[in-house]
Amino acid sequence: MTSLLYLDSSANRSGDSVSRELTALFAETWRAVRGPAGDRCRYRDLAADPVPPLDTAYCTLGRRLERNGLPPLADIDAWIRSPAEEREWALTRSLVTELLAADTVVIGAPMYNFSVSALLKAWIDRVGFPGVFTDPDTGESLLRTTKVVVITTRGGSYGPGTPREAWDFQTPYLRAYFGKQGVAEENIHFVGAELTMAAVVPHLAHQQSLAAKSLASAREEVTALAAAGRPAIRTTV
Ligand SMILES: Cc1cc2nc3c(=O)[nH]c(=O)nc-3n(C[C@H](O)[C@H](O)[C@H](O)COP(=O)(O)O)c2cc1C
Protein backbone atom coordinates (compact mmCIF):
# COMPACT_ATOMS: atom_id res chain seq x y z
CA MET A 1 0.00 0.00 0.00
CA THR A 2 1.41 3.40 -0.96
CA SER A 3 0.41 6.67 0.57
CA LEU A 4 0.25 10.23 -0.76
CA LEU A 5 0.08 13.46 1.22
CA TYR A 6 -1.32 16.18 -1.02
CA LEU A 7 -1.04 19.81 0.14
CA ASP A 8 -2.30 23.03 -1.43
CA SER A 9 -1.14 26.41 -0.15
CA SER A 10 -2.47 28.91 -2.69
CA ALA A 11 -4.78 31.41 -1.02
CA ASN A 12 -6.76 31.43 -4.27
CA ARG A 13 -9.61 28.92 -4.10
CA SER A 14 -11.59 30.46 -6.99
CA GLY A 15 -10.72 27.73 -9.50
CA ASP A 16 -8.02 29.62 -11.42
CA SER A 17 -5.05 28.74 -9.21
CA VAL A 18 -2.32 27.17 -11.34
CA SER A 19 -0.66 25.32 -8.46
CA ARG A 20 -4.03 23.82 -7.48
CA GLU A 21 -4.58 22.65 -11.06
CA LEU A 22 -1.15 20.99 -11.11
CA THR A 23 -1.37 19.33 -7.67
CA ALA A 24 -4.79 17.95 -8.64
CA LEU A 25 -3.29 16.57 -11.87
CA PHE A 26 -0.52 14.94 -9.82
CA ALA A 27 -2.98 13.35 -7.35
CA GLU A 28 -5.33 12.13 -10.09
CA THR A 29 -2.48 10.57 -12.08
CA TRP A 30 -0.91 9.08 -8.96
CA ARG A 31 -4.20 7.39 -8.02
CA ALA A 32 -5.06 6.32 -11.57
CA VAL A 33 -1.78 4.50 -12.23
CA ARG A 34 -1.83 2.70 -8.88
CA GLY A 35 -5.44 1.58 -8.84
CA PRO A 36 -6.45 0.05 -5.48
CA ALA A 37 -2.80 0.19 -4.30
CA GLY A 38 -2.99 3.97 -4.42
CA ASP A 39 -6.11 4.49 -2.37
CA ARG A 40 -4.34 6.15 0.55
CA CYS A 41 -4.35 9.81 -0.37
CA ARG A 42 -4.61 12.45 2.36
CA TYR A 43 -5.58 15.92 1.13
CA ARG A 44 -4.89 19.04 3.17
CA ASP A 45 -5.96 22.43 1.89
CA LEU A 46 -3.91 24.89 3.94
CA ALA A 47 -6.16 27.78 2.83
CA ALA A 48 -9.46 26.09 3.79
CA ASP A 49 -8.00 24.70 7.01
CA PRO A 50 -5.03 26.90 7.99
CA VAL A 51 -2.40 25.61 10.38
CA PRO A 52 -2.43 27.85 13.48
CA PRO A 53 0.69 29.94 14.05
CA LEU A 54 3.11 28.74 16.73
CA ASP A 55 2.81 30.07 20.25
CA THR A 56 4.90 30.23 23.42
CA ALA A 57 3.99 26.69 24.53
CA TYR A 58 5.34 25.24 21.25
CA CYS A 59 8.65 27.01 21.86
CA THR A 60 8.81 26.10 25.56
CA LEU A 61 8.17 22.42 24.87
CA GLY A 62 10.63 22.39 21.97
CA ARG A 63 13.36 24.00 24.10
CA ARG A 64 12.77 21.49 26.92
CA LEU A 65 13.19 18.63 24.46
CA GLU A 66 16.34 20.21 22.98
CA ARG A 67 17.85 20.49 26.48
CA ASN A 68 17.07 16.84 27.13
CA GLY A 69 18.62 15.33 24.04
CA LEU A 70 15.52 15.31 21.80
CA PRO A 71 13.46 12.35 22.99
CA PRO A 72 11.79 10.30 20.23
CA LEU A 73 8.30 11.16 19.02
CA ALA A 74 6.68 8.35 21.01
CA ASP A 75 8.09 9.76 24.30
CA ILE A 76 7.20 13.42 23.84
CA ASP A 77 3.90 13.16 25.76
CA ALA A 78 5.91 12.48 28.93
CA TRP A 79 7.65 15.88 28.63
CA ILE A 80 4.47 17.98 28.48
CA ARG A 81 4.00 20.29 31.49
CA SER A 82 0.87 22.36 30.80
CA PRO A 83 -2.49 22.28 29.01
CA ALA A 84 -1.12 24.88 26.55
CA GLU A 85 1.78 22.57 25.66
CA GLU A 86 -0.65 19.68 25.33
CA ARG A 87 -2.73 21.68 22.82
CA GLU A 88 0.33 22.78 20.84
CA TRP A 89 1.72 19.25 20.73
CA ALA A 90 -1.63 17.73 19.68
CA LEU A 91 -1.79 20.17 16.74
CA THR A 92 1.82 19.47 15.79
CA ARG A 93 1.77 15.71 16.27
CA SER A 94 -1.17 15.17 13.89
CA LEU A 95 0.67 16.99 11.07
CA VAL A 96 3.96 15.23 11.78
CA THR A 97 2.24 11.82 11.83
CA GLU A 98 0.52 12.58 8.54
CA LEU A 99 3.85 13.48 6.93
CA LEU A 100 5.60 10.41 8.33
CA ALA A 101 2.83 8.14 6.98
CA ALA A 102 3.36 9.34 3.40
CA ASP A 103 5.67 7.73 0.84
CA THR A 104 5.10 10.70 -1.46
CA VAL A 105 4.27 14.31 -0.67
CA VAL A 106 3.06 16.75 -3.31
CA ILE A 107 3.00 20.42 -2.37
CA GLY A 108 1.47 23.28 -4.32
CA ALA A 109 3.70 26.26 -3.50
CA PRO A 110 2.92 29.62 -5.11
CA MET A 111 5.52 32.38 -4.90
CA TYR A 112 4.32 35.16 -2.59
CA ASN A 113 6.70 38.09 -2.23
CA PHE A 114 9.64 36.03 -3.55
CA SER A 115 9.08 33.21 -1.05
CA VAL A 116 6.28 30.82 -0.05
CA SER A 117 2.79 31.71 1.19
CA ALA A 118 2.28 32.25 4.92
CA LEU A 119 -0.15 29.30 4.79
CA LEU A 120 2.65 26.95 3.73
CA LYS A 121 5.13 28.56 6.11
CA ALA A 122 2.80 27.84 9.07
CA TRP A 123 2.76 24.12 8.10
CA ILE A 124 6.55 24.12 7.62
CA ASP A 125 7.23 25.67 11.04
CA ARG A 126 4.88 23.27 12.79
CA VAL A 127 6.09 20.03 11.24
CA GLY A 128 9.69 21.11 11.75
CA PHE A 129 9.36 20.34 15.45
CA PRO A 130 12.69 19.42 17.09
CA GLY A 131 13.78 15.82 16.60
CA VAL A 132 10.54 14.30 15.31
CA PHE A 133 12.02 12.98 12.06
CA THR A 134 14.99 11.25 13.66
CA ASP A 135 14.88 7.46 13.86
CA PRO A 136 15.63 6.74 17.56
CA ASP A 137 17.39 3.46 16.65
CA THR A 138 19.67 4.64 13.85
CA GLY A 139 19.81 8.43 14.26
CA GLU A 140 18.94 8.71 10.55
CA SER A 141 16.09 10.74 9.14
CA LEU A 142 12.73 9.00 8.87
CA LEU A 143 12.11 11.11 5.74
CA ARG A 144 15.16 9.84 3.84
CA THR A 145 13.13 7.80 1.38
CA THR A 146 10.10 10.11 1.21
CA LYS A 147 9.59 11.50 -2.28
CA VAL A 148 8.77 15.23 -2.15
CA VAL A 149 7.35 16.90 -5.24
CA VAL A 150 7.09 20.68 -4.99
CA ILE A 151 4.99 22.42 -7.61
CA THR A 152 5.91 26.09 -7.77
CA THR A 153 4.02 28.87 -9.53
CA ARG A 154 5.15 32.44 -10.06
CA GLY A 155 3.63 35.44 -11.72
CA GLY A 156 6.99 36.44 -13.19
CA SER A 157 10.13 34.69 -14.34
CA TYR A 158 13.11 33.72 -12.19
CA GLY A 159 15.01 31.18 -14.30
CA PRO A 160 18.77 31.16 -14.88
CA GLY A 161 19.91 34.31 -16.67
CA THR A 162 16.73 36.31 -15.97
CA PRO A 163 17.09 39.68 -14.18
CA ARG A 164 15.29 38.36 -11.08
CA GLU A 165 17.12 35.05 -10.81
CA ALA A 166 18.66 36.10 -7.46
CA TRP A 167 15.23 37.07 -6.07
CA ASP A 168 13.97 33.50 -5.97
CA PHE A 169 13.75 32.70 -2.24
CA GLN A 170 11.09 30.07 -2.90
CA THR A 171 12.84 27.05 -4.46
CA PRO A 172 16.23 27.40 -2.66
CA TYR A 173 14.35 27.80 0.63
CA LEU A 174 12.19 24.70 0.13
CA ARG A 175 15.20 22.68 -1.07
CA ALA A 176 17.13 23.68 2.08
CA TYR A 177 14.18 22.95 4.37
CA PHE A 178 13.46 19.44 3.12
CA GLY A 179 17.20 18.72 2.84
CA LYS A 180 17.67 19.72 6.47
CA GLN A 181 14.78 17.42 7.48
CA GLY A 182 16.74 14.59 5.85
CA VAL A 183 14.91 14.05 2.56
CA ALA A 184 17.53 12.64 0.20
CA GLU A 185 18.53 15.11 -2.53
CA GLU A 186 17.49 12.70 -5.28
CA ASN A 187 14.00 12.46 -3.74
CA ILE A 188 13.23 16.20 -3.91
CA HIS A 189 11.67 17.27 -7.22
CA PHE A 190 10.67 20.75 -8.33
CA VAL A 191 8.26 21.49 -11.13
CA GLY A 192 7.56 25.13 -11.94
CA ALA A 193 5.02 27.09 -13.94
CA GLU A 194 6.28 30.62 -14.56
CA LEU A 195 4.77 33.85 -15.84
CA THR A 196 1.32 32.88 -14.63
CA MET A 197 0.41 36.61 -14.47
CA ALA A 198 1.13 37.12 -18.20
CA ALA A 199 -2.56 36.81 -19.03
CA VAL A 200 -3.50 39.32 -16.33
CA VAL A 201 -0.84 42.06 -16.17
CA PRO A 202 -0.63 44.24 -19.31
CA HIS A 203 3.16 44.73 -19.21
CA LEU A 204 3.64 40.92 -19.24
CA ALA A 205 1.22 40.32 -22.11
CA HIS A 206 4.07 39.78 -24.60
CA GLN A 207 5.20 36.79 -22.48
CA GLN A 208 1.95 34.83 -22.90
CA SER A 209 3.41 32.24 -25.26
CA LEU A 210 6.31 31.59 -22.84
CA ALA A 211 3.78 31.24 -20.02
CA ALA A 212 1.79 28.71 -22.05
CA LYS A 213 4.96 26.71 -22.80
CA SER A 214 5.96 26.75 -19.14
CA LEU A 215 2.53 25.47 -18.09
CA ALA A 216 2.46 22.76 -20.77
CA SER A 217 5.86 21.47 -19.73
CA ALA A 218 4.87 21.61 -16.03
CA ARG A 219 1.80 19.47 -16.83
CA GLU A 220 4.01 16.92 -18.61
CA GLU A 221 6.56 16.80 -15.77
CA VAL A 222 3.84 16.48 -13.13
CA THR A 223 2.23 13.58 -15.00
CA ALA A 224 5.58 11.80 -15.41
CA LEU A 225 6.54 12.28 -11.76
CA ALA A 226 3.15 11.04 -10.54
CA ALA A 227 3.33 7.95 -12.75
CA ALA A 228 6.95 7.15 -11.78
CA GLY A 229 7.48 4.39 -9.26
CA ARG A 230 4.06 2.84 -9.86
CA PRO A 231 3.79 -0.84 -9.00
CA ALA A 232 4.90 -3.12 -11.85
CA ILE A 233 2.01 -4.57 -13.88
CA ARG A 234 1.86 -8.34 -13.35
CA THR A 235 1.68 -10.42 -16.49
CA THR A 236 0.85 -14.11 -16.52
CA VAL A 237 2.64 -16.54 -18.84
C1 LIG B 1 0.35 37.91 -2.06
C2 LIG B 1 0.95 37.61 -3.40
C3 LIG B 1 2.30 37.84 -3.60
C4 LIG B 1 2.87 37.53 -4.84
N1 LIG B 1 4.21 37.72 -4.99
C5 LIG B 1 4.79 37.38 -6.16
C6 LIG B 1 6.20 37.53 -6.34
O1 LIG B 1 6.95 37.92 -5.45
N2 LIG B 1 6.72 37.18 -7.53
C7 LIG B 1 5.96 36.70 -8.55
O2 LIG B 1 6.51 36.38 -9.59
N3 LIG B 1 4.63 36.52 -8.41
C8 LIG B 1 4.03 36.86 -7.25
N4 LIG B 1 2.69 36.68 -7.08
C9 LIG B 1 1.93 36.05 -8.19
C10 LIG B 1 1.75 34.57 -7.92
O3 LIG B 1 2.99 33.92 -7.69
C11 LIG B 1 1.06 33.90 -9.10
O4 LIG B 1 -0.20 34.51 -9.32
C12 LIG B 1 0.90 32.42 -8.91
O5 LIG B 1 0.32 31.86 -10.06
C13 LIG B 1 0.03 32.13 -7.69
O6 LIG B 1 -0.18 30.73 -7.57
P1 LIG B 1 -1.62 30.09 -7.87
O7 LIG B 1 -1.89 30.36 -9.33
O8 LIG B 1 -1.46 28.67 -7.58
O9 LIG B 1 -2.61 30.76 -6.98
C14 LIG B 1 2.09 36.99 -5.88
C15 LIG B 1 0.72 36.77 -5.67
C16 LIG B 1 0.16 37.08 -4.45
C17 LIG B 1 -1.32 36.81 -4.22
The ligand as an SDF file (V2000), in Angstrom:
LIG
                    3D

 31 33  0  0  0  0  0  0  0  0999 V2000
    0.3470   37.9060   -2.0600 C   0  0  0  0  0  0  0  0  0  0  0  0
    0.9520   37.6060   -3.4020 C   0  0  0  0  0  0  0  0  0  0  0  0
    2.2960   37.8420   -3.6020 C   0  0  0  0  0  0  0  0  0  0  0  0
    2.8700   37.5310   -4.8410 C   0  0  0  0  0  0  0  0  0  0  0  0
    4.2060   37.7210   -4.9940 N   0  0  0  0  0  0  0  0  0  0  0  0
    4.7940   37.3800   -6.1570 C   0  0  0  0  0  0  0  0  0  0  0  0
    6.1960   37.5260   -6.3370 C   0  0  0  0  0  0  0  0  0  0  0  0
    6.9450   37.9230   -5.4480 O   0  0  0  0  0  0  0  0  0  0  0  0
    6.7250   37.1770   -7.5310 N   0  0  0  0  0  0  0  0  0  0  0  0
    5.9610   36.6970   -8.5450 C   0  0  0  0  0  0  0  0  0  0  0  0
    6.5090   36.3830   -9.5930 O   0  0  0  0  0  0  0  0  0  0  0  0
    4.6270   36.5200   -8.4070 N   0  0  0  0  0  0  0  0  0  0  0  0
    4.0330   36.8560   -7.2450 C   0  0  0  0  0  0  0  0  0  0  0  0
    2.6910   36.6820   -7.0840 N   0  0  0  0  0  0  0  0  0  0  0  0
    1.9320   36.0510   -8.1850 C   0  0  0  0  0  0  0  0  0  0  0  0
    1.7540   34.5680   -7.9160 C   0  0  0  0  0  0  0  0  0  0  0  0
    2.9860   33.9170   -7.6900 O   0  0  0  0  0  0  0  0  0  0  0  0
    1.0600   33.9020   -9.1010 C   0  0  0  0  0  0  0  0  0  0  0  0
   -0.1950   34.5060   -9.3220 O   0  0  0  0  0  0  0  0  0  0  0  0
    0.8990   32.4170   -8.9070 C   0  0  0  0  0  0  0  0  0  0  0  0
    0.3190   31.8610  -10.0570 O   0  0  0  0  0  0  0  0  0  0  0  0
    0.0300   32.1310   -7.6860 C   0  0  0  0  0  0  0  0  0  0  0  0
   -0.1810   30.7290   -7.5650 O   0  0  0  0  0  0  0  0  0  0  0  0
   -1.6170   30.0930   -7.8680 P   0  0  0  0  0  0  0  0  0  0  0  0
   -1.8890   30.3580   -9.3320 O   0  0  0  0  0  0  0  0  0  0  0  0
   -1.4610   28.6680   -7.5780 O   0  0  0  0  0  0  0  0  0  0  0  0
   -2.6060   30.7640   -6.9770 O   0  0  0  0  0  0  0  0  0  0  0  0
    2.0860   36.9900   -5.8810 C   0  0  0  0  0  0  0  0  0  0  0  0
    0.7160   36.7700   -5.6680 C   0  0  0  0  0  0  0  0  0  0  0  0
    0.1550   37.0810   -4.4500 C   0  0  0  0  0  0  0  0  0  0  0  0
   -1.3230   36.8080   -4.2200 C   0  0  0  0  0  0  0  0  0  0  0  0
  1  2  1  0
  2  3  1  0
  2 30  2  0
  3  4  2  0
  4  5  1  0
  4 28  1  0
  5  6  2  0
  6  7  1  0
  6 13  1  0
  7  8  2  0
  7  9  1  0
  9 10  1  0
 10 11  2  0
 10 12  1  0
 12 13  2  0
 13 14  1  0
 14 15  1  0
 14 28  1  0
 15 16  1  0
 16 17  1  0
 16 18  1  0
 18 19  1  0
 18 20  1  0
 20 21  1  0
 20 22  1  0
 22 23  1  0
 23 24  1  0
 24 25  2  0
 24 26  1  0
 24 27  1  0
 28 29  2  0
 29 30  1  0
 30 31  1  0
M  END
$$$$
